[in-house]
């Protein structure tokens, strides 16, 4: 085999390796293709559907969200703040039994306030706040979107926001998942707090997990 052919083969192998590496990095990049789909999960599919199946347009939108909100620094909550938010969420769940729409409206306000307290966009900028939340909590934003939709529909004159009790219950259960994500201490906070408390569990831990029983009480009351 001639020297020239050997050199050509080496160059080809090197080019193939570089291309493969670039494609691998691109796939892992949360701003492109597979990386975006992995990062956004159901939000990726929703964006594609909103763009009528145009994946490139959907990916541009999601990449812009990452560009704008990916470096957002989440603010820690003081223990007393966390307990106050947890108590308010418990009250929301209890209120759902007798006044489901009022409970959903309060859940919408509560999540907006909590997200603002954690450093997400505030001052009534719901769309911007939701976009930022979708970057950091993509798998849990749909419930917030649903409760907000019910509240807005009612504000626009639709009876009960156009939603039945079961639909509101499902929306509130979904919103609770985002609430729990937002109220939960980060790993850094939890580690620091655990060290300070000697590994003791906060008495507030575990609050906000009784919605199913309350909702079942509501269903029993209706039957």
Protein Blocks (a to p, Z undefined) as FASTA:
>chain_A
ZZklmmmmmmmmmmmmmmmmmmmmmmmpmkgcjlmmmmnmmmmmmmmmmnnopaklmmmm
mmmmmmmmmmpccddddfklmmmmmmmmmmmmmmmmmmmmlmmmmmmmmmmmmmmmnopa
eehiamlmmmmmmmmmmmlmmmmmmmmmmmmmmmnopahhlpafklmmmmmmmmmmmmmm
mmpccfklmmmmmmmnnopacfkgophilmmmmmmmmmmmmZZ
